[in-house]
Amino acid sequence: PTIQEGVILYCKLCCACAEIERPNIEIPWLSTAIADKLDSIPVYIEKVKEMNALLAHEISQWW
């Protein structure tokens, strides 16, 4: 995933997560999860949360 103008990456299937307000950029893991019939979605949600935290930290360093 790439950072574009400080936008945090969101998983389109994670809108129910309290940390995520709205879907934004689709991530590669999602298509893999769909191909696997969504069996591993909880794992991908955790990955998305980790990526959001990392990106938020990086973005905070820019200002």
N, C-alpha and C positions, 0 to 999 in steps of 0.2 A: 504493500500500500504506500501511497505517497501523500505528503502533506501539501495541500493547495490553499495558500493564503490563510493558514491558520484554522482551516476547517477540520473538526474532529471527525474521524471515520465512524460511521454507524452501521450496524447490521439491520437490514430491513425487517428481519424477523424478531428483533429485540425491542420493539417499541414498548412492550410491557415492562421492561426494566426501568426501575425508578431513576437510574442514572441517565437514561437516554430519553430525551424529550421528543425527538422526531427522527424518522429515517432520513439518511442523507446519501452517503456514497456506498454503493454496493461493494462488497469485498470478495476476493477470490474464494475464500473458504466457503462462502454461501453456496456457490454453484456446486461445490464438492458435496456439501451437506445435502443439497436437494437430490443430487445423483444417488446419494446413499439413503434416500427416502427419509431424510430428516432424523435418522436414528441418533446422530451425534450432536444435535443442536445445542444441548447444554454445554458441551465442550467448546463449541464455537462461540457461544455467548461469553464464556470465561475468557477466550482468546480476544474477543472484541473489547471486553472490559480492560484487559491488560494493555491492549493497543491504545485504547482511549487514554489510559493513565499515562502511558509513555509519551503519547503525542501532547497531552496537556502539559506535561513537564517540559518537553522540548519547546513548545510554544511559549511557555512562561519565560523561557530564557531569551526570547527574541526581544522582549520589551524593556 
